[in-house]
Amino acid sequence: MRVIAKKNHAENLLRGNKEIVSEVTKKLLKLTTNNFVERPWGGMSIRRFKGLCPLPDQFVVNGMGLGESFELSAWDEDGESKMYPSILRFADGSEVPLSELLRVRAEEILGDEFIESYGKAFPLLIKTLDIKELLSIQGHPTGNTELYIIIDAEPGATLRIGFREDINLKQLETKLQKGRLQQEALLKKLEPMISSLDLQKVLQSWISDREAPFSNLINGPDIQNIEVWLSVEELLIELKSVYWHVLDKMNVIPVKSGQVIYNANPQRLLDQTGKLVTAEAHALGNPENKEILALEIRRPGPTYRAWDNVRFPVRDLDISSALEVLNLQRTDASEFIVIPKKVNDRPGTFCSLDNDIFCVEHLRPNRKKPVLVPKMPPHFLYVIYGHARFIDINDVEIGILQQGESAIVPKALGPYHVESIEPETEIIKVNLPVGV
């Protein structure tokens, strides 16, 4: 009898070992939890949320927190997805990038119908965001909407989506371009005596405090060569004015744990213009640095940075590209708030969004009553709170996930039940429309 080598599931899967392929695809395909990317705006709460070892000295070492964890990233046509691919980890400890496995085993994992719709890849980009500072003001191409599920937030935390008044394209474009030139001029004058990273530390608290006078800045403990700073007073005051001018044009949305926000053009505007839907201008985070932990769900695609809120070191801007795709008509904050609705005939299941871009459901089992998930195409699971066990219809365990963990459900699975191991368990399920 031939002995099957099982010590490396990843290698056997890539080679097409039928027994291993059959064994692995009968369970949840669990993704690693630490696919972290450092960002200048990031925090460190994401490690605590995922139950991983904190690194309290990280800010001291490199000035950046862990802004993002790429949970589902398997679309190599997108540069960001390709750079930070999701990794599958098997019971034997072996690992393989999800995108690499799908290239050779898509038929067994995704199935023909899914492949016909999307190819041998999974065109979702799902991240856990840890937002400690204000992000840039951004836009995305047509069809790239975003849904945010707020996991946790400091009291008073906010984010900004959409413009709260009609915007003159030319005026805004001119202001942003001038602001970037002023930022570069400031850096040129100050860089010989202060690094870009230190400049960010010095300016951030002053520029984000609307009422703080210039004297507060130059009298700070980190200011040297006051004469040089006095020579750029006008530049700094103008940059602060642009910073607040742009933010004040946007809707401010207070956030709290459990809230769902869908960043997409309001339907009333789409009906008026006949345009296809896309994301509104958005700046996640807030000037007060109130931390937000959120799950972001979107399709892969470019991000156009319109304005970086006077951040140093300076990053590339795509002002014209961003303004070309953004809606500049007035919106209201209430148009982006989503209340999950009960799904008929599926107790414990609530739906936040179901359209031709993606579907997002909330599975909320309790100790007495599991949640049934019917047979459906491959999809993504993420435990946002608690601890859950997944059982197939033959009462066989197909996986366990705890808070901050995620998995792909392959085509062979389903229907299945979700049981809570801990009270207040909630699992986010995301799937794509297939065969439509």
C-alpha positions in Angstrom: 0.0 0.0 0.0 1.4 3.4 -1.0 2.1 5.7 1.9 1.0 9.3 1.5 3.5 11.9 2.8 1.4 14.3 4.9 4.2 16.2 6.6 3.8 19.1 4.2 0.2 19.7 3.1 1.1 22.9 1.2 3.6 21.1 -1.1 1.2 18.1 -1.6 -1.6 20.5 -2.5 0.5 22.3 -5.0 1.5 19.0 -6.6 -2.1 17.9 -6.8 -2.0 15.0 -4.4 -5.7 13.9 -4.6 -6.0 12.5 -1.1 -4.6 15.7 0.5 -6.7 17.9 -1.8 -9.8 16.0 -0.8 -8.9 16.1 2.9 -8.0 19.8 3.0 -11.0 21.0 1.0 -13.4 19.3 3.4 -12.5 21.8 6.1 -12.3 25.6 6.4 -9.2 27.0 4.8 -7.8 29.0 7.6 -5.8 32.1 6.9 -2.9 33.5 9.0 -3.8 36.3 11.4 -0.6 38.3 11.3 -0.4 39.6 7.7 0.4 43.0 9.1 1.5 46.1 7.2 3.0 49.1 9.0 1.5 52.5 8.3 2.4 56.0 9.6 -1.2 56.4 10.8 -1.5 52.9 12.4 -1.9 51.9 16.0 -1.2 48.8 18.0 -4.6 47.7 19.3 -4.9 45.3 16.4 -2.4 42.9 18.2 -4.5 42.9 21.4 -7.6 42.3 19.4 -6.1 39.3 17.6 -4.5 38.0 20.8 -0.9 38.4 19.6 2.1 39.6 21.5 2.2 43.5 21.7 5.3 45.4 20.7 5.2 48.5 22.9 8.4 49.9 21.6 7.5 49.8 17.9 6.7 53.5 17.7 10.0 54.3 19.2 11.8 52.1 16.7 10.2 53.2 13.4 7.5 55.7 14.1 4.8 53.6 12.7 2.1 51.3 14.0 0.4 48.3 12.5 -2.1 50.1 10.3 -3.5 47.1 8.4 -3.8 43.3 8.5 -4.6 41.9 5.1 -7.2 39.2 5.8 -8.3 38.2 2.3 -5.9 39.3 -0.4 -5.6 37.0 -3.5 -5.9 39.1 -6.6 -2.6 39.5 -8.3 -3.9 42.0 -10.8 -4.0 44.5 -7.9 -0.5 45.7 -6.8 -1.4 46.0 -3.1 -3.0 42.5 -3.1 0.0 41.0 -4.8 2.4 42.7 -2.4 0.6 41.4 0.7 -1.0 38.1 -0.2 -3.1 36.1 2.2 -1.4 33.0 3.6 -3.1 29.7 4.3 -1.7 27.7 7.2 -2.5 24.0 7.5 -2.7 21.6 10.5 0.8 20.4 9.9 2.2 23.9 10.1 3.0 24.3 6.4 1.9 27.5 4.6 1.2 28.7 1.1 0.0 32.0 -0.4 -3.7 31.7 -1.2 -3.2 33.3 -4.7 -0.5 30.7 -5.5 -2.7 27.8 -4.4 -5.7 29.1 -6.4 -3.6 29.2 -9.6 -3.2 25.4 -9.5 -6.1 24.1 -7.4 -8.9 26.6 -8.2 -11.2 23.9 -9.6 -11.2 22.0 -6.3 -11.4 25.1 -4.1 -13.6 27.5 -6.1 -15.4 25.4 -8.6 -16.2 26.0 -12.3 -19.0 28.5 -11.8 -16.9 30.8 -9.6 -13.9 30.5 -12.0 -16.2 31.4 -14.9 -17.2 34.6 -13.1 -13.8 35.7 -11.7 -11.0 33.4 -12.9 -8.6 31.5 -10.7 -8.5 34.1 -8.0 -10.6 35.7 -5.2 -11.4 39.3 -6.1 -12.0 40.7 -2.6 -9.7 42.8 -0.5 -10.6 42.6 3.2 -8.5 44.2 5.9 -8.5 44.9 9.6 -7.7 48.5 10.0 -6.1 50.0 13.2 -6.5 53.8 12.6 -4.7 55.9 15.2 -4.2 59.0 13.1 -6.1 60.7 10.3 -5.7 59.0 6.9 -5.5 60.8 3.6 -8.5 61.9 1.6 -9.0 59.2 -1.0 -11.1 58.0 -3.9 -11.4 54.8 -5.9 -12.4 53.9 -9.5 -16.0 53.2 -10.5 -17.4 50.0 -8.9 -15.0 50.2 -5.9 -17.3 50.8 -2.9 -16.2 50.0 0.7 -18.1 48.7 3.7 -16.7 49.3 7.2 -17.7 47.4 10.3 -16.5 49.2 13.4 -15.0 46.6 15.8 -14.0 49.1 18.5 -13.5 52.9 18.8 -12.3 55.3 21.4 -15.1 57.6 22.8 -15.4 60.6 20.5 -13.9 58.8 17.4 -15.1 60.0 14.0 -14.4 59.4 10.3 -15.3 61.5 7.2 -17.2 60.3 4.1 -18.6 62.4 1.3 -18.9 66.2 0.9 -21.5 68.0 2.9 -21.9 70.7 0.3 -21.6 71.0 -3.4 -17.9 71.4 -4.4 -16.4 73.4 -7.2 -14.0 71.1 -8.9 -11.6 73.7 -10.2 -11.4 75.6 -6.9 -10.7 72.4 -4.9 -8.1 71.1 -7.4 -6.3 74.5 -7.3 -6.3 74.6 -3.5 -5.0 71.0 -3.2 -2.2 71.6 -5.8 -1.2 74.9 -4.1 -1.2 73.1 -0.7 1.2 70.4 -2.0 3.5 73.1 -3.4 3.5 74.9 -0.1 4.2 71.7 1.8 7.2 71.0 -0.4 8.4 74.6 0.1 8.1 74.2 3.8 10.1 71.0 3.8 12.8 72.6 1.7 13.3 75.4 4.2 13.2 73.2 7.3 14.7 69.9 6.2 18.4 70.9 6.8 17.6 71.1 10.6 14.8 68.6 11.1 13.9 65.3 9.5 10.5 64.7 7.8 9.5 62.2 10.5 10.4 64.6 13.3 8.6 67.4 11.5 5.5 65.3 11.5 5.8 64.8 15.2 6.2 68.5 15.8 3.4 69.7 13.5 0.7 67.1 14.0 -0.7 68.2 17.3 -0.6 71.9 16.4 -2.1 71.6 12.9 -4.9 69.3 14.1 -5.9 71.7 16.9 -8.0 74.2 15.1 -7.7 77.0 17.7 -4.0 76.6 18.6 -2.1 79.8 17.7 1.3 79.8 16.0 2.9 80.8 19.3 1.9 77.4 20.7 4.0 75.7 18.0 7.2 77.8 18.3 7.2 77.7 22.1 7.1 74.0 22.1 10.0 72.0 23.7 11.1 70.5 20.3 11.6 73.8 18.5 15.1 74.9 17.8 16.3 77.9 15.7 13.2 79.9 16.3 14.3 82.4 13.6 13.9 79.8 10.9 10.5 78.8 12.2 9.4 82.5 12.2 10.4 82.8 8.6 7.9 80.0 7.6 5.1 81.3 9.8 3.0 82.4 6.8 3.5 79.0 5.1 2.5 77.1 8.2 -0.6 79.1 8.8 -1.7 78.7 5.2 -1.2 75.0 5.3 -3.2 74.7 8.5 -6.0 76.7 6.8 -6.0 74.2 3.9 -6.0 71.3 6.3 -9.2 72.5 8.0 -10.8 73.9 4.9 -10.8 70.5 3.2 -11.9 68.5 6.3 -14.7 71.0 7.0 -16.2 70.3 3.6 -16.7 66.6 4.5 -19.4 64.8 6.5 -18.3 63.8 10.0 -19.6 60.5 11.2 -19.3 59.5 14.9 -18.4 55.8 15.2 -18.9 53.2 17.9 -18.5 49.4 18.2 -20.8 47.4 16.1 -21.6 50.2 13.6 -21.8 49.4 9.9 -21.0 52.1 7.3 -21.3 51.7 3.5 -19.2 54.1 1.6 -21.0 54.4 -1.8 -22.7 57.1 -3.7 -26.3 57.6 -2.4 -28.9 56.0 -4.7 -30.7 59.4 -5.2 -27.5 60.8 -6.8 -27.1 57.8 -9.1 -30.7 58.1 -10.2 -30.1 61.8 -11.0 -26.8 61.4 -12.9 -27.1 57.9 -14.4 -23.5 57.2 -13.3 -22.3 53.9 -11.9 -21.7 53.6 -8.2 -18.3 54.2 -6.6 -17.0 55.2 -3.2 -17.3 58.8 -1.9 -14.3 60.9 -0.9 -13.3 59.5 2.5 -10.7 60.2 5.2 -10.8 57.5 7.9 -9.6 58.5 11.3 -9.8 61.9 12.8 -7.7 65.0 13.8 -8.1 64.1 17.5 -6.3 60.8 17.1 -9.2 58.8 18.6 -8.3 55.2 17.7 -10.6 53.1 15.5 -10.5 49.4 14.8 -12.5 48.3 11.8 -13.0 45.6 9.2 -12.9 47.1 5.7 -14.5 45.1 2.9 -14.0 46.1 -0.8 -13.0 44.8 -4.2 -9.3 45.2 -5.2 -8.4 48.2 -7.1 -6.4 51.5 -7.1 -6.6 54.1 -4.4 -6.3 57.7 -5.6 -4.9 60.0 -2.8 -6.3 63.5 -3.3 -4.8 65.1 -0.2 -2.6 63.8 2.6 -3.6 66.4 5.3 -0.1 68.0 5.5 1.5 64.7 6.5 5.3 64.3 6.5 7.2 62.6 4.9 5.3 63.7 1.8 3.6 60.9 -0.1 2.5 60.9 -3.7 -0.8 62.5 -4.6 -3.2 61.7 -7.4 -5.2 64.9 -7.2 -6.6 64.9 -10.8 -7.3 61.2 -10.8 -9.1 61.3 -7.5 -11.3 64.3 -8.3 -12.2 62.8 -11.7 -13.8 59.8 -10.0 -15.2 61.4 -6.9 -18.8 62.7 -6.5 -18.6 66.4 -5.7 -22.3 66.8 -5.0 -23.7 67.3 -1.5 -24.3 64.2 0.6 -25.5 63.6 4.2 -23.8 61.5 6.9 -27.0 59.5 7.5 -26.9 58.2 3.9 -23.9 56.0 4.7 -25.2 54.4 7.9 -26.4 50.8 7.5 -28.6 48.8 9.9 -28.2 45.1 9.4 -31.6 43.4 8.7 -32.8 39.9 9.7 -32.7 37.4 6.9 -36.0 35.6 6.5 -36.0 31.8 7.3 -32.4 32.0 8.6 -32.5 32.7 12.4 -29.4 34.4 13.7 -28.4 35.8 10.3 -28.5 39.5 9.5 -27.6 41.2 6.2 -25.8 44.6 5.9 -25.4 44.6 2.1 -26.4 42.5 -0.8 -25.8 43.9 -4.3 -23.9 43.1 -7.5 -20.5 44.0 -5.9 -20.6 41.8 -2.8 -22.9 40.5 0.0 -22.1 40.9 3.7 -23.9 39.0 6.4 -23.6 38.8 10.2 -23.9 35.4 11.8 -24.9 35.6 15.5 -25.2 32.2 17.0 -25.9 31.6 20.7 -25.3 28.8 23.1 -28.7 27.3 22.5 -29.2 27.9 18.8 -26.6 27.6 16.1 -26.8 29.5 12.8 -27.4 27.5 9.6 -25.5 28.6 6.5 -27.0 27.1 3.3 -25.0 25.6 0.5 -23.5 28.5 -1.5 -20.4 29.3 -3.6 -17.0 29.8 -1.9 -17.0 32.7 0.7 -15.0 34.4 3.4 -15.5 34.2 7.2 -14.1 36.5 9.9 -14.8 36.3 13.6 -15.3 39.8 14.8 -16.3 38.9 18.3 -16.1 35.7 20.3 -15.2 32.1 19.4 -17.1 29.8 17.0 -17.2 26.2 15.9 -18.3 25.1 12.4 -20.1 21.8 11.9 -21.2 20.2 8.7 -24.6 18.5 8.2 -23.1 15.1 9.2 -22.2 16.6 12.6 -18.4 16.7 11.7 -16.4 19.6 12.8 -14.9 21.5 9.9 -13.1 24.3 11.8 -12.9 26.5 14.8 -12.2 30.3 14.6 -11.7 32.8 17.3 -11.8 36.6 17.4 -9.6 38.1 14.7 -9.3 34.9 12.7 -10.6 34.2 9.2 -11.0 31.5 6.7 -12.2 30.6 3.2 -15.1 28.2 2.8 -14.3 26.0 -0.3 -16.9 24.8 -2.7 -17.1 21.3 -1.2 -18.5 22.6 2.1 -22.1 23.3 3.0 -24.6 23.5 4.3 -23.0 23.9 7.7 -23.9 25.2 11.2 -22.1 27.8 13.3 -22.0 27.3 17.0 -20.9 29.8 19.6 -18.2 28.7 22.0 -18.3 32.1 23.8 -21.3 34.4 24.4 -21.7 37.4 22.1 -20.1 35.7 19.1 -20.4 37.3 15.7 -19.0 36.1 12.4 -18.9 38.2 9.3 -19.6 36.3 6.1 -18.7 37.9 2.7 -19.5 36.4 -0.7 -19.4 37.5 -4.3 -22.3 37.2 -6.8 -21.6 34.1 -8.9 -23.2 33.2 -12.2 -25.2 36.4 -12.6 
